[in-house]
Amino acid sequence: MNHLAPAGEGAYHLPRHAHVIVYTARDDGELVTVYDCGAAQKPPVAQFIGHLVRVQADARTDQSPTGYVVRLREGGVLEEQGDGEWVIRSAPA
């Protein structure tokens, strides 16, 4: 999963203040791009094709003309549920 730290089988740690940008692709999939922080001038830490089906973490979601942006407040864990479906959950305490 590019440069995300593993958090177990099929799961990856998302940094505090991570931005997850989801673009709707033509093949009925989504291009998911993860940045460490929206203010950082750095390349993405991860990019993949899949479906972000749920966000269960402290975050703000903003719609855009090409998809949406999830702005995490306290970080979280990106977990694959199977068949390219992904969930963002709060990081365990």
N, CA and C atoms as an extended XYZ file, in Angstrom:
279
Properties=species:S:1:pos:R:3:atomname:S:1:resname:S:1:resid:I:1 pbc="F F F"
N         0.859       -1.193        0.000 N   MET     1
C         0.000        0.000        0.000 CA  MET     1
C         0.885        1.229        0.000 C   MET     1
N         1.653        1.384       -0.996 N   ASN     2
C         2.549        2.528       -1.165 CA  ASN     2
C         3.325        2.816        0.114 C   ASN     2
N         3.115        3.984        0.743 N   HIS     3
C         3.929        4.369        1.898 CA  HIS     3
C         3.135        4.478        3.195 C   HIS     3
N         2.005        3.811        3.308 N   LEU     4
C         1.237        3.802        4.555 CA  LEU     4
C         1.760        2.691        5.458 C   LEU     4
N         1.825        2.980        6.748 N   ALA     5
C         2.292        1.984        7.715 CA  ALA     5
C         1.212        0.919        7.917 C   ALA     5
N         1.595       -0.369        7.877 N   PRO     6
C         0.607       -1.434        8.093 CA  PRO     6
C         0.022       -1.382        9.504 C   PRO     6
N        -1.260       -1.751        9.603 N   ALA     7
C        -1.952       -1.799       10.893 CA  ALA     7
C        -2.612       -3.165       11.059 C   ALA     7
N        -2.003       -4.191       10.481 N   GLY     8
C        -2.579       -5.529       10.524 CA  GLY     8
C        -2.900       -5.990        9.121 C   GLY     8
N        -3.533       -7.153        9.028 N   GLU     9
C        -3.879       -7.731        7.728 CA  GLU     9
C        -4.899       -6.870        6.993 C   GLU     9
N        -4.527       -6.327        5.841 N   GLY    10
C        -5.450       -5.527        5.034 CA  GLY    10
C        -5.831       -4.200        5.645 C   GLY    10
N        -4.992       -3.666        6.543 N   ALA    11
C        -5.294       -2.390        7.203 CA  ALA    11
C        -4.032       -1.532        7.258 C   ALA    11
N        -4.233       -0.207        7.200 N   TYR    12
C        -3.117        0.731        7.174 CA  TYR    12
C        -3.435        1.939        8.033 C   TYR    12
N        -2.417        2.446        8.741 N   HIS    13
C        -2.567        3.645        9.559 CA  HIS    13
C        -2.667        4.875        8.668 C   HIS    13
N        -3.602        5.754        8.990 N   LEU    14
C        -3.721        7.043        8.331 CA  LEU    14
C        -3.227        8.109        9.293 C   LEU    14
N        -2.369        9.013        8.849 N   PRO    15
C        -1.826       10.027        9.749 CA  PRO    15
C        -2.885       11.022       10.216 C   PRO    15
N        -2.586       11.653       11.339 N   ARG    16
C        -3.439       12.723       11.849 CA  ARG    16
C        -3.531       13.797       10.770 C   ARG    16
N        -4.698       14.303       10.521 N   HIS    17
C        -4.972       15.338        9.520 CA  HIS    17
C        -4.780       14.857        8.081 C   HIS    17
N        -4.828       13.553        7.861 N   ALA    18
C        -4.722       13.031        6.497 CA  ALA    18
C        -5.907       13.515        5.665 C   ALA    18
N        -5.663       13.685        4.384 N   HIS    19
C        -6.714       14.007        3.440 CA  HIS    19
C        -6.823       12.843        2.477 C   HIS    19
N        -8.035       12.334        2.308 N   VAL    20
C        -8.297       11.243        1.387 CA  VAL    20
C        -9.176       11.815        0.286 C   VAL    20
N        -8.632       11.861       -0.923 N   ILE    21
C        -9.340       12.436       -2.059 CA  ILE    21
C        -9.843       11.295       -2.926 C   ILE    21
N       -11.137       11.306       -3.186 N   VAL    22
C       -11.771       10.227       -3.944 CA  VAL    22
C       -12.331       10.801       -5.240 C   VAL    22
N       -11.825       10.291       -6.365 N   TYR    23
C       -12.294       10.684       -7.690 CA  TYR    23
C       -13.089        9.536       -8.281 C   TYR    23
N       -14.227        9.847       -8.858 N   THR    24
C       -15.011        8.825       -9.533 CA  THR    24
C       -14.350        8.512      -10.871 C   THR    24
N       -14.052        7.240      -11.094 N   ALA    25
C       -13.406        6.814      -12.339 CA  ALA    25
C       -14.454        6.375      -13.349 C   ALA    25
N       -14.063        6.260      -14.594 N   ARG    26
C       -14.991        5.882      -15.662 CA  ARG    26
C       -15.454        4.439      -15.571 C   ARG    26
N       -14.654        3.567      -15.012 N   ASP    27
C       -14.992        2.138      -14.973 CA  ASP    27
C       -15.795        1.765      -13.737 C   ASP    27
N       -16.548        2.716      -13.197 N   ASP    28
C       -17.383        2.482      -12.020 CA  ASP    28
C       -16.549        2.220      -10.769 C   ASP    28
N       -15.291        2.547      -10.777 N   GLY    29
C       -14.444        2.448       -9.596 CA  GLY    29
C       -14.147        3.847       -9.105 C   GLY    29
N       -13.297        3.943       -8.120 N   GLU    30
C       -12.874        5.236       -7.601 CA  GLU    30
C       -11.357        5.237       -7.510 C   GLU    30
N       -10.748        6.376       -7.804 N   LEU    31
C        -9.333        6.567       -7.585 CA  LEU    31
C        -9.200        7.218       -6.220 C   LEU    31
N        -8.583        6.523       -5.283 N   VAL    32
C        -8.436        7.006       -3.911 CA  VAL    32
C        -6.989        7.430       -3.720 C   VAL    32
N        -6.781        8.685       -3.311 N   THR    33
C        -5.448        9.231       -3.094 CA  THR    33
C        -5.359        9.727       -1.661 C   THR    33
N        -4.296        9.326       -0.946 N   VAL    34
C        -4.119        9.687        0.461 CA  VAL    34
C        -2.916       10.618        0.586 C   VAL    34
N        -3.126       11.771        1.229 N   TYR    35
C        -2.064       12.726        1.536 CA  TYR    35
C        -1.877       12.792        3.043 C   TYR    35
N        -0.636       13.002        3.498 N   ASP    36
C        -0.357       13.147        4.934 CA  ASP    36
C        -1.156       14.276        5.548 C   ASP    36
N        -1.208       15.387        4.836 N   CYS    37
C        -1.877       16.582        5.345 CA  CYS    37
C        -2.210       17.463        4.148 C   CYS    37
N        -3.331       18.121        4.199 N   GLY    38
C        -3.711       18.980        3.094 CA  GLY    38
C        -2.809       20.186        2.938 C   GLY    38
N        -2.171       20.630        4.025 N   ALA    39
C        -1.311       21.810        3.974 CA  ALA    39
C         0.103       21.478        3.516 C   ALA    39
N         0.487       20.217        3.586 N   ALA    40
C         1.845       19.826        3.202 CA  ALA    40
C         2.000       19.847        1.687 C   ALA    40
N         3.118       20.311        1.236 N   GLN    41
C         3.407       20.340       -0.192 CA  GLN    41
C         4.217       19.096       -0.556 C   GLN    41
N         3.619       17.914       -0.329 N   LYS    42
C         4.299       16.650       -0.567 CA  LYS    42
C         3.450       15.777       -1.477 C   LYS    42
N         4.090       14.827       -2.159 N   PRO    43
C         3.308       13.900       -2.987 CA  PRO    43
C         2.435       12.995       -2.113 C   PRO    43
N         1.464       12.322       -2.713 N   PRO    44
C         0.601       11.431       -1.919 CA  PRO    44
C         1.387       10.272       -1.337 C   PRO    44
N         0.890        9.757       -0.198 N   VAL    45
C         1.529        8.598        0.438 CA  VAL    45
C         0.924        7.296       -0.066 C   VAL    45
N        -0.244        7.356       -0.701 N   ALA    46
C        -0.870        6.152       -1.249 CA  ALA    46
C        -1.857        6.547       -2.340 C   ALA    46
N        -2.009        5.645       -3.306 N   GLN    47
C        -2.994        5.856       -4.367 CA  GLN    47
C        -3.401        4.485       -4.889 C   GLN    47
N        -4.723        4.258       -5.005 N   PHE    48
C        -5.211        2.962       -5.459 CA  PHE    48
C        -6.614        3.100       -6.029 C   PHE    48
N        -7.030        2.081       -6.782 N   ILE    49
C        -8.389        2.005       -7.316 CA  ILE    49
C        -9.198        1.128       -6.373 C   ILE    49
N       -10.349        1.608       -5.960 N   GLY    50
C       -11.222        0.860       -5.061 CA  GLY    50
C       -12.469        1.672       -4.782 C   GLY    50
N       -13.181        1.298       -3.744 N   HIS    51
C       -14.389        2.014       -3.332 CA  HIS    51
C       -14.281        2.320       -1.847 C   HIS    51
N       -14.330        3.603       -1.488 N   LEU    52
C       -14.396        3.998       -0.088 CA  LEU    52
C       -15.874        3.987        0.278 C   LEU    52
N       -16.294        2.963        1.032 N   VAL    53
C       -17.724        2.762        1.268 CA  VAL    53
C       -18.226        3.394        2.562 C   VAL    53
N       -17.320        3.710        3.490 N   ARG    54
C       -17.777        4.244        4.769 CA  ARG    54
C       -16.634        4.964        5.470 C   ARG    54
N       -16.982        6.008        6.217 N   VAL    55
C       -16.031        6.713        7.075 CA  VAL    55
C       -16.591        6.689        8.482 C   VAL    55
N       -15.908        5.969        9.381 N   GLN    56
C       -16.319        5.869       10.787 CA  GLN    56
C       -15.215        6.448       11.656 C   GLN    56
N       -14.860        7.690       11.381 N   ALA    57
C       -13.806        8.381       12.113 CA  ALA    57
C       -14.184        9.856       12.176 C   ALA    57
N       -13.528       10.589       13.067 N   ASP    58
C       -13.763       12.023       13.187 CA  ASP    58
C       -13.205       12.698       11.944 C   ASP    58
N       -14.090       13.118       11.042 N   ALA    59
C       -13.668       13.665        9.759 CA  ALA    59
C       -14.735       14.595        9.202 C   ALA    59
N       -14.305       15.404        8.257 N   ARG    60
C       -15.228       16.261        7.506 CA  ARG    60
C       -15.158       15.823        6.051 C   ARG    60
N       -16.305       15.673        5.424 N   THR    61
C       -16.359       15.276        4.025 CA  THR    61
C       -16.942       16.424        3.206 C   THR    61
N       -16.214       16.821        2.168 N   ASP    62
C       -16.652       17.896        1.278 CA  ASP    62
C       -16.786       17.342       -0.130 C   ASP    62
N       -17.899       17.650       -0.776 N   GLN    63
C       -18.130       17.225       -2.151 CA  GLN    63
C       -17.362       18.143       -3.112 C   GLN    63
N       -16.953       17.587       -4.238 N   SER    64
C       -16.315       18.364       -5.295 CA  SER    64
C       -16.945       17.938       -6.622 C   SER    64
N       -16.688       18.660       -7.693 N   PRO    65
C       -17.281       18.272       -8.984 CA  PRO    65
C       -16.850       16.889       -9.476 C   PRO    65
N       -15.693       16.414       -9.035 N   THR    66
C       -15.175       15.128       -9.524 CA  THR    66
C       -15.215       14.023       -8.483 C   THR    66
N       -15.736       14.288       -7.299 N   GLY    67
C       -15.774       13.281       -6.239 CA  GLY    67
C       -15.963       13.944       -4.888 C   GLY    67
N       -15.077       13.587       -3.932 N   TYR    68
C       -15.169       14.188       -2.609 CA  TYR    68
C       -13.836       14.076       -1.875 C   TYR    68
N       -13.708       14.869       -0.784 N   VAL    69
C       -12.499       14.892        0.028 CA  VAL    69
C       -12.884       14.578        1.468 C   VAL    69
N       -12.180       13.629        2.088 N   VAL    70
C       -12.361       13.306        3.501 CA  VAL    70
C       -11.166       13.883        4.245 C   VAL    70
N       -11.428       14.807        5.174 N   ARG    71
C       -10.368       15.439        5.966 CA  ARG    71
C       -10.436       14.884        7.384 C   ARG    71
N        -9.476       14.031        7.717 N   LEU    72
C        -9.454       13.426        9.048 CA  LEU    72
C        -8.963       14.434       10.082 C   LEU    72
N        -9.518       14.350       11.270 N   ARG    73
C        -9.104       15.245       12.351 CA  ARG    73
C        -8.109       14.571       13.292 C   ARG    73
N        -8.262       13.288       13.512 N   GLU    74
C        -7.421       12.577       14.477 CA  GLU    74
C        -6.747       11.338       13.905 C   GLU    74
N        -6.654       11.244       12.609 N   GLY    75
C        -6.066       10.051       12.007 CA  GLY    75
C        -7.066        8.909       12.009 C   GLY    75
N        -6.606        7.735       11.645 N   GLY    76
C        -7.497        6.595       11.609 CA  GLY    76
C        -6.816        5.389       10.998 C   GLY    76
N        -7.625        4.429       10.630 N   VAL    77
C        -7.138        3.196       10.016 CA  VAL    77
C        -7.960        2.955        8.753 C   VAL    77
N        -7.273        2.682        7.665 N   LEU    78
C        -7.905        2.333        6.396 CA  LEU    78
C        -7.929        0.819        6.307 C   LEU    78
N        -9.130        0.232        6.273 N   GLU    79
C        -9.268       -1.229        6.277 CA  GLU    79
C        -9.972       -1.699        5.012 C   GLU    79
N        -9.427       -2.757        4.419 N   GLU    80
C       -10.077       -3.365        3.262 CA  GLU    80
C       -11.093       -4.385        3.744 C   GLU    80
N       -12.308       -4.310        3.193 N   GLN    81
C       -13.354       -5.251        3.576 CA  GLN    81
C       -13.521       -6.350        2.547 C   GLN    81
N       -12.801       -6.274        1.462 N   GLY    82
C       -12.898       -7.288        0.419 CA  GLY    82
C       -13.414       -6.700       -0.874 C   GLY    82
N       -13.018       -7.289       -1.963 N   ASP    83
C       -13.459       -6.876       -3.297 CA  ASP    83
C       -13.226       -5.393       -3.564 C   ASP    83
N       -12.138       -4.846       -3.053 N   GLY    84
C       -11.808       -3.450       -3.312 CA  GLY    84
C       -12.633       -2.444       -2.544 C   GLY    84
N       -13.367       -2.890       -1.528 N   GLU    85
C       -14.149       -1.975       -0.698 CA  GLU    85
C       -13.350       -1.637        0.558 C   GLU    85
N       -13.292       -0.333        0.875 N   TRP    86
C       -12.480        0.157        1.969 CA  TRP    86
C       -13.312        0.971        2.950 C   TRP    86
N       -12.899        0.965        4.220 N   VAL    87
C       -13.548        1.718        5.299 CA  VAL    87
C       -12.468        2.475        6.050 C   VAL    87
N       -12.762        3.706        6.446 N   ILE    88
C       -11.881        4.444        7.348 CA  ILE    88
C       -12.509        4.397        8.728 C   ILE    88
N       -11.763        3.875        9.703 N   ARG    89
C       -12.238        3.788       11.088 CA  ARG    89
C       -11.354        4.628       11.986 C   ARG    89
N       -11.867        4.991       13.149 N   SER    90
C       -11.060        5.681       14.137 CA  SER    90
C        -9.907        4.795       14.556 C   SER    90
N        -8.780        5.423       14.851 N   ALA    91
C        -7.617        4.676       15.325 CA  ALA    91
C        -7.910        4.129       16.721 C   ALA    91
N        -7.501        2.886       17.011 N   PRO    92
C        -7.732        2.340       18.340 CA  PRO    92
C        -6.989        3.151       19.395 C   PRO    92
N        -7.614        3.287       20.542 N   ALA    93
C        -7.010        4.085       21.635 CA  ALA    93
C        -5.861        3.383       22.282 C   ALA    93
